[in-house]
Structure formats: structure tokens, C-alpha cells
Amino acid sequence: MPRLALNVRSDQPGATVSRHVFGHFIEHLGTCLYDGLWVGPDSPVPNTRGWRHDAIAALRAMGTPNLRWPGGCFADDYHWRDGTGPAAARPRGVSAWWGAPESNAVGTQEFLDLCAATDAEPYICGNVGSGTVQEMRDWVEYLNAPAGASTLAELRAAHGRPAPVNARLWAVGNESWACGGNMRPEYYADLYRRFATFLRDFPGAPLYRVGCGPRDGDYAWTEVMMRECGRPLLGGQRLMQGLALHYYCVPGDFPPSKSATQFGEPEWDELMALTARLGEYITGHTAIMDRHDPEKYVALVVDEWGAWHAPEPGTPPGHFYQQGTVRDAVMAGYALNTFIHHADRVRVANLAQAANVIHAPLLIKDGRLLRTPTWDVFALYRAHHEGVQLPVELAAGTRRWGDLAYPSVSAAASRAADGRITVTLCNLDYAAPVALALNLPGVSFAGVSARILTAATPQAHNTFDRPDDVRAREFTALQSVTSGWELTLPPHSVVALTFA
């Protein structure tokens, strides 16, 4: 087979690859929390303050940098005081969007327990759709005001946290163009300015305010938000540090109807082509942001993304529970490579969702937990966290699905502070291996650590009876040559190489 040339330009370092690009998302939806990550402190399942020990360990092993909560659509119907105080005294309700009973057993303090246990930074989505400026402003004060500084700070102490939390990441509403209020961009932009004005910085806790951005390729929404909220105000005040983009790869029509596990090459091509469109949308929104914000102060925050398939047979349709195959893992690697390429603007991203919902790294059922192949991809990509992005040159062939094209190979590279260079590669071909000649001009290394995620078929996945059928393993199909390294990527595979 012909050998493609891949050059990693270590002499042209780019932006830092923020660890927050590898974030996750937990919503009060389906069994993501209840009957999933959360079992309650009195459960016989081993737990830390109600959170499963095995889930904590799995999230930590992925290197989870942040967790977005409580939604999603749930956020704009959530009133944070309902989730405070003694659990038995909290009001019960019904989710306006998902129709499920809500016990409020998981509230702010419980969420912070999970963040502490997983070493993740809290990313809180505030209620704009049915909430008030005062309510969200008070939530910030409750978490961030210095000890004893106010009644809300004293309330936080009474709930078990005397010291300020210094929660930094705050989204001002969610999907305000749909479930967050069905707003026009001009109306939301004015509302955002009002909310953001009253979300104050406390000592040691400068806020990172994220405005609701577009869905998919809605460039008009980005234009309005950057024009009205992305520029400094009089005196240089900045109200917006991030603009959220949501993009799901949904084969077929919405709601999703195609199986996560029963597919062939055409369905494979469709999902990879839809992932290529993610890069096109990021490029398009970045161009608008660059025009209004050439210094790149405002980040593009892709805080909902993933592959969305039909629910597994026998599960409630509104729970969005789906299996995770090698196809989803390769798609995730391709998307993460795309974020790395755009590290100058994409600085936060959140896969939807962490457990049991949509593109989940973890599946939990009947007291058992398994890690999907996507979990392995996030573990492989940990070496990119806080590295400096390095350009890659690769003239890969293309594959097509209808009018959309995608490359046969996706690659990304970064250099860590200690000099190690990590290269991640995705063979996006359904059935054919790809030979590569990898060149690292101007640098030399003593050796390489290599891991691969693949299986005999792209439909392969883990089950509760066979939880480790698909796992990353050592990659041996590479050799050192005078000009660099030669390797062969199996079809439908993700490979991570770290040179040290």
C-alpha cells in the first residue's frame, strides 16, 4: 500500500491545548445521575458521599478537567435553592423538559462533592429561561463570597463549606434559541448583558462567563452575540469570556433513529462526514469571532457535542441511553483532534454526557459499570492536556458521504512542558489500513510510547457480561527509520504516540 507522509512541525508551536477541551457533562436526564453516577450515601454500592467509587475512579482516570451541570435543558428549569439543605426536606418536582420525577437529592453541595472527588473544576449552567438575575447572582455569591462576608456565605458554611468554592466557570443559560426560552439572538444578547453585569467577581474568583452561542452553523447568532457582547464596554469591562457552540452528529433525521451498533460502511461514512462538518462550523464561527475580537479574548466553548444514535431497544426513548462502539471512539478522537487544531479559539469543550446518556464514556446498570471505547480515547488523549499545539502536514486522501467529504486520516500533535511530543492519529477508513511515514524534523528522542484503540470490527463494543472486549493496548506496528518512524494504522483505529 502507498505510504502517506506525516510531518510534525515542532518549529512552529501554536496555542496551548487547554485541558478543559477534554471536559464532560452531567445532566438531570435519564439515568446519568440517579441510578447512574449517584446511588446516595446509604446505598450498599461503595460510594463517597453518594457518588459511586468505580465512577469516581473512571472519571479520574480519564483526566476529567471539568464537569458541566445541571444541564442542558434541565438548567433553565432548575432553581438552585431547591437543591440545598437537608436532603429529606428538599422539595420534589417534575422536570419540565424530561418529564421525570426530580428529588433534588443531587444539588449544589453534592455536585461539588463529585468535582472534589474527581479533581474536576465545576462548570455551572445558570437558569436564564425561567430564572431571574437575582437568583443567579445569589448562586455566585453563595459559592464564592469570602467566609462570613454575607448571609449567603454563612448559609454555605451551614451546608458544610465554610471556605469559598471560587467556582469560575458559569454558563448564562443553555440553548436559549430552543429549550432555554426560544429567544431571538438580539433579545438574548440584551438579556445576557444584564445577567452578566450582576455576576460579580469575588476575591480570588474571577468569573469565566459563557454566553449561549449558536447551534451548528447558525452564523447569524454568533454575529449578534459577538457584536453586542464580545467587545469591551466603556472603560474596558469585559462581560463575556466564552461563547458556547452545540453540535451533535446525528445520522439520519432528528430525533435519532439509526442504531448505535447495527450499521455498515454507509452509516460509518455518514458519521465521519458529520464530524468533518464540526471543523467547518468551528472555522466559520471563528472567522466571525476574529473579526470582532482579533485578540482572541473570547473562547469558543463547545460545551455539548457527541454522536447521537437511537436509544437502545427496551430503554425509555426519553433517556437517550445508547451503546458506545469503536465507531463512536474513532469519531471522538477525530473531534478531539479538531479541537486541538483550533486551540487558539476552542478552550473548553464537553462531551455529552458522562454516563448513560448519548455519547457516554461510562455505562451503568444494575449496580455494574463499564467503560465504553470512548473512555479509552479520552484516557489516550490525556498527554495533550496543556501541551503546545504543533502543526501537522498530512496529504491524506478523502472519503465521501453524499456531498460531504472527510479525510482518510486525522492527526494532531502537541508538545508538553517537559519536551515530550504526543501525536494522535485516527484512521477514519472503515475497512482499509493506512501506512504512514512520520517525520519529526529537527528533534530526536530516545523512544516512543504507543497505544492503540481498535477491534476486529467497527461495531465492536463492551457489554456488562464482557466489559473489556474493546480496550486500548500497546501498539507495535511501528519502527524507527533514518528519517523518523514508519507505522501502519489498522482500519477504524485511534493511536496515541508519545515521544520522549
Secondary structure, 3 states (H helix, E strand, C coil): CCEEEEEECCCCCCCECCHHHHEEECCCCCCCCECCCECCCCCCCCEECCEEHHHHHHHHHHCCCEEEECCCHHHHHCCHHHHCCCHHHCCCEECCCCCCEECCCCCHHHHHHHHHHHCCEEEEEECCCCCCHHHHHHHHHHHHCCCCCCHHHHHHHHCCCCCCCCCCEEEECCCCCCCCCCCCHHHHHHHHHHHHHHCCCECCECCEEEECCCECCCHHHHHHHHHHHCCCCCCCCCCCCEEEEEEEECCCCCCCCCCCCCCCHHHHHHHHHHHHHHHHHHHHHHHHHHHHCCCCCCEEEEEEEEECCCCCCCCCHHHCCCCCEHHHHHHHHHHHHHHHHCCCCEEEEEEECCECCCCCCEEEECCEEEECHHHHHHHHHHHHCCCEEECEEECCCEEEECCEEEECEEEEEEECCCCCEEEEEEECCCCCCEEEEEECCCCCCCCEEEEEECCCCCCCECCCCCCCCCCCEECCCEEEECCEEEEEECCCEEEEEEEC
